[in-house]
Amino acid sequence: MPRITTIALDADDTLWQNEQFFRLTEQRFTALLRDYSDAPDLTERLIAATTRNLAFYGFGAKGFALSMVETALEVTDHRVPGKVIAEIMAAGRELLSFPIETLPYVDQTLDLLQQRYRLILVTKGDLFDQERKLAASGLADYFAAIEVVSDKTEAVYRRIFERHTEGAAHTVMAGNSLKSDILPALAAGAAAIYVPHDLTWSYEHAEEPQDQPHYARIDHFGQLPDAVARFEAMP
């Protein structure tokens, strides 16, 4: 395998907590509608609306807030009071202000990786929110390049690798989403390391690659340097 020179990293739920705040907001949403709807599948309908609306609003808190409002109107036949809609919108805004909590091993691992590799950040979602989270995390200085994209596809990774690396064959992508971080990066020609998170949105689920020599799974972020080293040791 060619020498690894660049490591691309996902942000949400790879470097810092994110999904847990969406889960808390889901719980608040269902509590707000408890007196106005007895729909047994309220959470599932919210997830369906959020997924459906990705094509219009993209990923992130703003699209999620609009999907909560849409779902509230649907399940109550538009009878939900205006004050509840206002509280739902307030819950959506709070998603843009939760404190940033980096995950275990992140700081020390980035310190190690930066000494040997070029680091780039590849994250998707709302530009304003991703910039806010990166600034609050204190991690921005580790990255030679930062890409905030609307979605992560093979074509997007190819463009990023061409722009910021010596080529996909010299690059490793690491993240917590098989669908967004692993499979399209492998398809673009990079190696990929899956870093599972206890909470991952159902939209991001996918089957792990099988018999793929340029794929690895680790238990936590602190194991990333050793996993990259194993790729470099491959013939």
C-alpha positions in Angstrom: 0.0 0.0 0.0 1.3 3.5 -0.8 2.6 5.6 2.1 -0.2 7.3 4.1 0.3 11.0 4.2 -3.2 12.4 5.0 -5.9 11.4 7.5 -9.3 12.8 6.9 -11.6 12.9 9.9 -15.3 13.2 10.4 -16.5 15.6 13.2 -19.9 14.9 14.7 -19.8 11.8 17.0 -16.2 11.1 15.9 -14.5 14.1 17.5 -17.3 15.4 19.7 -20.8 14.5 20.9 -23.7 15.3 18.7 -26.4 12.7 18.3 -27.1 12.7 22.0 -28.5 16.2 21.7 -30.8 15.3 18.9 -32.1 12.4 21.0 -32.8 14.8 23.9 -34.6 17.1 21.5 -36.7 14.2 20.2 -37.7 13.4 23.8 -38.7 17.0 24.4 -40.7 17.0 21.1 -42.7 13.9 22.1 -43.4 15.4 25.5 -44.7 18.7 24.0 -47.1 16.7 21.8 -48.3 14.3 24.5 -51.5 16.2 25.1 -52.3 16.7 21.4 -51.6 13.4 19.8 -51.7 9.7 20.7 -49.8 8.6 17.7 -47.8 5.5 18.8 -45.1 6.0 16.2 -44.3 9.7 16.8 -40.6 9.2 16.9 -40.6 7.1 13.7 -42.7 9.7 11.9 -40.3 12.4 12.9 -37.3 10.4 11.7 -39.2 9.7 8.4 -39.9 13.4 7.9 -36.3 14.3 8.7 -35.0 11.8 6.2 -37.5 12.9 3.6 -36.6 16.5 4.0 -32.8 16.0 3.6 -33.2 16.8 -0.1 -34.7 20.2 0.8 -33.1 21.3 4.1 -29.9 19.2 4.2 -28.4 17.8 7.4 -28.3 19.6 10.7 -30.4 21.3 13.4 -32.3 23.7 11.2 -33.7 21.0 9.0 -34.5 18.9 12.0 -36.4 21.8 13.6 -38.5 22.3 10.5 -39.2 18.5 10.3 -40.4 18.6 14.0 -42.9 21.4 13.0 -44.0 19.5 10.0 -44.5 16.3 12.0 -46.4 18.1 14.7 -48.8 19.5 12.2 -49.3 16.1 10.5 -50.0 14.1 13.6 -52.4 16.6 15.0 -54.3 17.4 11.8 -53.0 21.0 12.1 -54.6 21.4 15.5 -51.4 21.8 17.5 -51.5 25.2 19.3 -49.2 28.0 18.2 -47.5 28.0 21.6 -46.4 24.4 21.1 -45.0 25.2 17.7 -43.1 28.1 19.3 -41.7 25.7 21.9 -40.7 23.2 19.2 -38.8 25.9 17.4 -37.1 26.9 20.6 -36.0 23.3 21.1 -34.6 23.4 17.6 -32.7 26.6 18.3 -31.2 25.0 21.5 -29.6 22.4 19.2 -27.4 25.3 18.0 -26.2 26.2 21.4 -25.4 22.9 23.3 -21.9 22.8 24.7 -19.3 21.0 22.7 -17.9 17.9 24.5 -15.0 16.2 22.8 -15.0 12.4 22.9 -12.4 10.3 24.8 -8.8 10.2 23.5 -9.5 12.9 20.8 -7.0 15.6 22.0 -4.1 13.3 22.7 -4.7 11.3 19.5 -4.8 14.4 17.3 -1.5 15.5 18.9 0.1 12.2 17.9 -1.3 12.1 14.4 -0.4 15.7 13.6 3.3 14.9 14.1 3.3 12.4 11.2 0.3 13.2 8.9 -1.6 16.0 7.3 -5.0 16.2 8.9 -8.1 17.4 7.2 -11.7 17.7 8.5 -14.6 16.5 6.4 -18.0 17.2 7.9 -21.5 17.6 6.6 -24.3 19.8 7.8 -25.2 23.4 8.2 -22.1 25.6 7.7 -22.9 28.0 10.5 -23.4 25.3 13.0 -20.4 23.2 12.0 -18.2 26.3 12.2 -19.6 27.1 15.6 -18.9 23.6 16.9 -15.4 23.5 15.5 -14.5 26.8 17.1 -16.0 25.8 20.4 -14.1 22.4 20.3 -10.7 24.1 20.2 -9.5 21.6 17.6 -9.4 23.8 14.5 -5.6 24.3 14.6 -5.0 20.6 14.1 -6.4 20.7 10.6 -4.6 21.8 7.4 -7.9 22.0 5.6 -11.6 22.0 6.6 -14.4 21.0 4.3 -18.1 21.4 5.3 -20.2 19.6 2.6 -23.9 19.1 2.1 -23.4 15.4 1.8 -20.7 12.8 1.7 -20.6 10.9 -1.6 -17.9 9.2 -3.6 -17.8 12.2 -5.9 -17.4 14.6 -3.0 -14.6 12.5 -1.5 -12.8 12.3 -4.9 -12.9 16.1 -5.1 -11.6 16.6 -1.6 -8.8 14.1 -2.0 -7.7 15.7 -5.3 -7.8 19.2 -3.7 -6.1 18.5 -0.3 -4.1 15.2 -0.5 -1.5 13.5 -2.6 -4.2 11.2 -3.8 -6.8 8.9 -2.4 -4.3 6.0 -2.2 -2.3 8.0 0.3 -5.3 8.9 2.4 -7.2 7.4 5.3 -10.8 8.5 6.2 -12.0 7.9 9.7 -15.5 8.4 11.1 -18.5 6.9 12.9 -20.8 6.5 10.0 -20.5 3.5 7.7 -22.8 5.1 5.2 -21.2 8.6 5.0 -17.6 8.1 6.2 -16.6 4.6 5.2 -18.3 3.3 2.1 -18.0 6.3 -0.1 -14.4 7.0 0.9 -13.5 3.4 0.1 -15.2 3.8 -3.3 -13.2 6.9 -3.9 -10.0 4.9 -3.4 -9.0 5.7 0.1 -8.5 3.5 3.1 -11.2 3.8 5.8 -11.4 3.3 9.6 -14.7 2.9 11.3 -14.9 4.4 14.8 -18.3 3.3 16.2 -20.4 5.6 18.4 -23.0 4.3 20.8 -25.6 6.7 19.3 -25.8 6.8 15.5 -28.7 8.0 13.6 -30.5 5.2 11.8 -30.0 7.0 8.5 -26.3 6.4 8.8 -26.5 2.7 9.3 -25.1 0.4 6.6 -23.4 -3.0 6.3 -19.8 -3.2 7.1 -17.5 -4.0 4.2 -16.5 -7.6 3.8 -13.1 -8.8 2.6 -11.9 -5.3 2.1 -8.2 -5.0 2.9 -8.3 -1.2 3.1 -11.0 -1.2 5.8 -10.6 -1.5 9.6 -12.8 -1.1 12.6 -11.5 0.1 16.0 -13.2 0.4 19.4 -12.4 4.0 20.1 -10.5 7.0 18.7 -7.4 6.3 20.7 -6.7 3.2 18.6 -6.6 5.2 15.4 -2.8 5.7 15.2 -2.2 1.9 15.5 -4.8 1.2 12.9 -3.2 3.6 10.4 0.2 2.1 11.1 -1.2 -1.3 10.2 -2.3 0.0 6.9 1.2 1.4 6.3 2.7 -2.0 7.1 0.7 -3.7 4.4 2.7 -4.9 1.4 
